[in-house]
């Protein structure tokens, strides 16, 4: 689950600037992730992601929707929930990853959207709650291609 409208990841900045300028880019920073996704998909493993976004989208969120096309093609299923739906459904306001519905890693960021690290959460009740949030988000999520068409991307 990704809940932020902007992320400040230095490795993406060149591609982000090219996207804003309308210039082509081969996304070199993403290639190892795409390779991992393709390999995982070929072995039947599943990667899913829900992004909670504010509409109208920030430039970074538009870039993320555009990039998600490549990740979906490689085998990850990325979907979108608008922030108003997330608030109504009481979805979390923090990013996290779930691995096999059993391992929870909560992501931490500073006020400038720099990633500070992940925290492994071992409390069973918290893991169950995050699984619930994942399922609720997925229930309301819009497939990337449909969302991109709605947003004119």
N, C-alpha and C positions, 0 to 999 in steps of 0.2 A: 504494500500500500504506500503510495506516494501522495503526500498531502500539501506540498508547498507549491506556490505559483512560480517560484524562481529558485534555482540552485546555482551556486557559484563554484563550478568545477573548472579548474584551470585547463585541464586537458580538452575540454569542449570549446574553449573560447574561439579558436580559429574557425572551426566549423560553424559556430553560432554567428560569427561576424559575416562569414560567407553567405549563410542562409539569409541574414538580414539584407545583404547587398544583392541577393538574387543570383549569386555566383555558384557554379557547380563545385562539388566537394566529394571526395571519395571516402570521407569519414574514417581516417586512419586510426583514430583513437577507439573506434567501435569494432574493429575487425576481429580482435580476439574474443570479444563477447559474442559476436555473430557466429564465429567458429564453434564456440562452446555450445551455443543454442542448437546449431545444426547437428552436432555430435549427439547431444542429449536427445533431441527429437528422433534421431535415427535409432536410438536405443529405447524409445518409448517413454522417455521421461518428459514431464510436463512442467512448463514454466508459465505462470500467469502473473499479471500485474494489474492493479487498479490504480488509476490516477484520479485524484480529486482535484478539480480545476475550477477556478472562478471564470465566469463568462461576463463580459468579454475576456478573451484569453490575453494573457501577457505575451509579449514577444517570445519569451522563453518557453511558455506553454505551447505556443504555436510551433516553435522549433521542435519541442518534444513530440507533438503529434506527428509532425513531418518525419522525424527520426523513427518513430514507432513503426512506420511502414516497413522499414528494413528489418526490425526485430521480429515483427509478425511473420514476414516472409521466411525468416530463419527458424521459426518454430515457437516463439514466445507469443502468448495471447495477451495483448495489452488492451484494456478497456477503460472507459471514462465515466466518471460520475461528476455531475456539476455540484458546486459547493452548496447551493441551496438544498439540493436533495440530501447531501451528506449531513448538513445541519439538521434537517428535519428527521433524518434517520438516526441522529446522535452517533455518527461515525467519529472515529478519533481524529485528532488534529496533529498527530505525530506519525512519522514514517516508521514502517517496520517490515521485516521479512519473516515469513513462516517457512520452515523447512519440514516437509512431510507432515504438516499439521501438528508437529510435536516440539519443534525447536523454534523459539521466538528470539529475534534479535531486534531490539528497538534502536533506531537511528537517532543520533544527536547532532544538532547543527548549532552554530553560533548565530548571533543577530544579523550577520552579513551573509547568511546562507552557505557558509563553509561547513563541509562535513567534518565533524569532530571524532566520529567513531561509532561503533555499534556496541550495544550492551546486551549480553545474553541474559535472558530472563528465564528463570527456572521454576517460578511459581506456577503450579498447575492451574489455579483459578485464572490467573492472568493469561495464560496460554489459551485456555478455553474461551475467554472473553475476546481475544484477538482473532480466534477462529470464527467466532460469531460475527465480528465486524467484517472479516473477509467475506464470509458468505452473504451477509446483508449487502455489502458493497457490490459484490458480483451480481446479485439479484437485480440491482438497479443500474448496472453498468451498461454502457452503450459500446458496441464493437468499434474498434478504431476507425475502420473505413467509413462507417455510418456517421460517426462523430466528426471525422475530418470533412465529410461532405456537408454536414450541418454547419460547420464553421468556415466553409469555403477554403479549405486547405488542400 
